[in-house]
Structures are given as structure tokens and as C-alpha cells.
């Protein structure tokens, strides 16, 4: 993981929080990322993913998740969204 305010990647650890602006990269192997709403992303080998926006709006259930896949591939399982929510990968 490379934190938004840093220029060097560090080892991503189990249960580590990911914040807006962070980038997760894989070389060999893959990583499973679970969101607060139980949606998941499996980032495959040789991939880079940037977390552009991560918002959860209180008790409404609305979420705004925007990610940018810079390189590689991923698979995802998204919890059904409520009206007004967004889940976007570019």
C-alpha cells in the first residue's frame, strides 16, 4: 500500500484501513479487500488500484465508492446499492 501522503509502498497487512488517495499494488499473488458494507474486491496479480472516493452517509445506507484501476485486473462482489449510491471503477 502507498498512502496518499507518501511516495513509497509498504506491505499491506490484514485488517489495515485503506483511505481516500491510497494506492494498493500487487506483484505476485492477489489481495482481497473488504469494504464496510461487505462488498469485496479481489485485486489480481500485477495490478494497481487507487481509492479516489470512499464515503458512507450515516444511516441512509448510501455509499459513494470511486476507484481507478491503473493497471491489471480485478473482480468484485458489490452489496446491492440503495438509491443515490454509486460504485464506480474506471
N, C-alpha and C positions, 0 to 999 in steps of 0.2 A: 504494500500500500504506500502511496505517496500522498501525504497530507497536502491540502490546498496551499498551505503557507510554507511548504518545504520543497526542496529540489531533488531529494534523494528518496529512493524506495526503501522501505523496511519490511520485514517479514510480517504478513498478516496473521494474527493469532485468533484462535477460537473465541467467539463472543466479543470481539473487538467492534466498537461502534464505528460506522462509516458516516462521514459528514459531507455536506454540500461542498463541492470543489475537490474532493478526494478522488484519486485515481487508483484503481485496482488493476494489476497486471499479472498475467500468468506466463510462465515459461513452459516447463514440463508439468503435466498434470492439469487439474482444474480446481475450481473453488465454488462452493455453494454458498450463496448469500441469501439470508432470510430477512425480510422486512418486518416491521412491527405488525402489519396486517396479515402476516403469514404467507404473503406472496414470496416466491423464490426465483432466483436467477442462478443458473449454472454457467459460469464463465469458463469456456473451454481453453485448451492448451494454446499458447502463443496469442493471447488476447489482451486488449487494454480497454477498460471501461471507466468513463468519467461520470461522476454523480453531479449533474447540473442543478437539480432541484429536488428536495425531499421535504414535503410539507404534509402535515396531518392537521385537520381542522376540528379540534375538540371532539365533542360528542356527535357531531353531524355525520361522521364516518367518511367525509370527503377527504381524498388524498390527491396530491399533485406530485407525481414522480416523473422526472425527466432525466434520461440517461443518454450518453453519447458513446457509442461503440467506435473507438478509434481504429481498432484492428481486431481481426479474429472472428469468433462466433460465440453464440450463447443460446441457451434455451431458457424458457421461463414458464412459470405457472403463476397466474395472476388471480388473486381473490376477486370475485365479482365486485365491480365498482358501483358506487351509488351515483345518482345523477349529479353532475357537476364535477366529478372526479376525472383525473387524467393520468394515464400511464403511457409514456411515450419513450421510445428508443429510436435514436437517429444514428 
